[in-house]
Amino acid sequence: MKKVLIIISLLIISPVFAGVFEHPAKLEEISKKLPALESVKCKFTQEKYIPQSGLTLKSSGDFEFEKDKGVTFYTTYPIKSTASYTSKEYRQINSVITAVSSGAYSKLEKDFKFYFVKNNALWTLGLVPQKDSKTANYLKSIEIEGKTDISEIIIITKDLTKTTIRFTK
């Protein structure tokens, strides 16, 4: 009897802990629930886990998103550098952030399947490349979380490298 109660409890509680990728959503549903995102300058921290080596690389610095121009990272730790998402792999990330911030989700519709959850003010948007999309060759998923602004982005590439970027004011 005790085991049955535990199993029932887990079944009731588990939806609360379900990930965004368990909640497919339609584009028109998502666009009504996301806030309008504006250009922003803030601090960022980044952790990149590379499973082939078991290494986690950490960096931090200043982040700038200009609605009409794109994303730029001004890394100050561990070394100073400036990077904007313009390479083949990251150009897609830049276009995703630009589309999400401007509400132009239809630009992403041909390349991605959408997932979405919202709990009070906190929302999470998940994107998985369509199987026939060129993006599927190098990207497994993108998860974007926020309230009034984006607070975290998790990017998982095809080789399972996981990049977690957190933004703070």
N, C-alpha and C positions, 0 to 999 in steps of 0.2 A: 504494500500500500504506500509506503514511504517513497519507493522508487517511482510509482505512478504520479504522485504529487510533485516530485522534482521534475519529471518529464513535462507535465502540464505547465508548471511554472516556467520552465525554459521556453516552451512554445509560446506562451503569452508574452514573455519578456523579449524574446529574440527579435521581433519586428522593430523594437525601439533601437536596437543596435545594428540594424541592417545598413549596409553601405549604399551609397548613391547608385551604384551600378545594378542594384536590385530593383530600381524604380524607373523603368523606361517612361519617357514623357514625350509629349507632342510639342512641337515648336511653338504653336500658338498659346499653349498652356504656360510654358516657361516664360515667354516674353511678357506676360501680364504680371508675373510674380517677381521679376528681377528689378532692382532699382536702376535708375539712369545713372551710369557711372561717368564721372568727369575726369579730366586730366588731374594727375596727382604727382607729388614729389614726396617721398618718404624714405625710411630706412628699410633695408632688407637683410635677412640672414638666409643662407642657402646651405643645404646639406645634400651632397650627391653621393649616393651609395652605389658602388660598382661591384656587382655580385661576383664577377670573374676573379677579382682580387681580394674581395672582402674589405676593401677600403671605403671609408667615408671621408670625403673631402668637404671641408667647411670654408665658407667665405662670407663676407658681409660688406656692406657699404650703403651707397645711396641709390635709390631707384627713381626713375622718372618715366611717367607715361604721359605722352602728349597725344590727345585724341586723334589728331590728324596726321601725326608723324610716326608714332609707334613707341616701342619699349627700349629703354637704355638702362644698363646697369653700370654704375660707377663703383667698382670694387675697391675697397680700401684695405681689406684684410683677406688673405695673408700678404698679397702684393697689390699694388695699385694698377688698375687697368680699367679700360672702358670697353663695354661690349653692347652692341645692339643686336637684336634678333634678326639678322639678315641672311645667315647661311641657310642652305637648303633645309636642314633639319629644323632650325629655329624660326625661319620665315613663317612656317605654319603656325607656330606658337604666337608670334606677333600678330598674325591675321586673326587668330582665335580671340586674343585679348581685345584687339580693335573691334571685331564684330560684336563681342559680348558687351563692351563698353558703349558702343553706339546703337545697340539693339538691332543690328543687321544680321540676325541669326540665319536668314535665308541663304546668305553667302556660305554658311557652313553646312547647310542641309545636304548637299550632294556628297560631302566628304565624311560626315559623321552621323552616328546614332546618338541621340540625346537621352540623358538620365537626369532626374532632378528630385531633390527633397527640400522642403522648407519647414523649419521648426521655429516658430515665433519670428524673430528678425533674421535669424541665421539661415542662409540658403547654401546649397551645394549643387553645382552643375557638373555633370560628368559627360565627357565626350569620348567615344570610341570610334576609331576610323571604320568606315564601311570597308568590307572585304575587297572590293574592286577599286578602292581609292589608292592613289600613289602614296598617300600618307601612311597607309597600313604597312608599307615596306619598312618603315623605321619607327613608327610610333604605336604603342599599345593603348595608352589612355592618357587623358588629361582630366584632372579634377580641380575645380575652381570653387573656393569657398569665400563667403563674405557676409557682410551686413549691409552697410551703406557703401562701402568700398570693398575691393578684393583684399582679403586678409591672408590667403594661402593658395598656392598653386602646387599641385603634385603632378609631375610628368613622369610617365613610365615609358621607356623606349622598348623597342622590340627585343633588345638583348637584356631586358629587365633592369637596366640602370634606372634608379629612382632618384629624381631630383625634387626636393621639397624646398619651396621658397616661401618664407613668411615675411609679411609686410607690417611695419609699425610706423606710427606717426612720430 
